[in-house]
Every structure is written in C-alpha cells, then in structure tokens.
Amino acid sequence: MDKHNTQARDGHGSHGGSLKSYVIGFLFSIVLTIIPLVVVMNDLLSKTATIAVILVMAVLQFLVQLLFFMHIRDEEKPRFNLMALIFGLVILVTIVAGSIWIMTYNAVAT
C-alpha cells in the first residue's frame, strides 16, 4: 500500500503542528503583543521610535503566525501556498503604495 492511501485512510495526511509548536507560537505571539503595548502605555520612546517598534513587532507577529500556525515551512513541493502568499503580498503592497501615492500627489485635495 502506498503512502497516500495510508494517509487518506487513517486521516493523518494533513499537516499539523505539535502541541509544543503551538505553545511556542502562542508565547511568541503574547510577547510580541505585550512589547508594543508596554512601550505605548508607558510612553517609553519618542513617537517615531514607538511607530518603528509597533511596525517591527507586527512583522515579527506575521512571521510567527506563518511559521507556527499556518505551517508555511512544512509545505511540500510545489510551494503553491507560498506562491499565493507572495502574490497576495505583492497586491497588498501595490494597493497601499498606490493609495499613499495618490493621497500625496492629488492636486484636487490641496
């Protein structure tokens, strides 16, 4: 019997993380949420530095979600999910950058 039939029959064909992986991801998420909260609530840094901390923590939070909960590193070839994610990010960056450009250089609004 081949590997795919065995996985389909016993229900273990899907990728799933271990409890340890989920707990580590959860703890990282908590820490990456608390850090900017403490910085903002205690007014520890300047406005620019606070925004930088929030943005860095948001990117790290995104990576934690991808690695620990969406199992992006466990994917087998071909990497369709990774390609779809990259395509979505390209569209997102295009829309955000285009919106900022339009809002900045719109002559009608001034």
Buried (B, 14 or more C-beta within 10 A) or exposed (E): EEEEEEEEEEEEEEEEBEEEBEEBBEEBBEEBEEBBEEBBEEEEEEEEEBEEBBEEBEEBBEEBBBBBBBBBEEEEEEEEEEEEBEEEEEEEEEEEEEEEEEEEEEEEEE
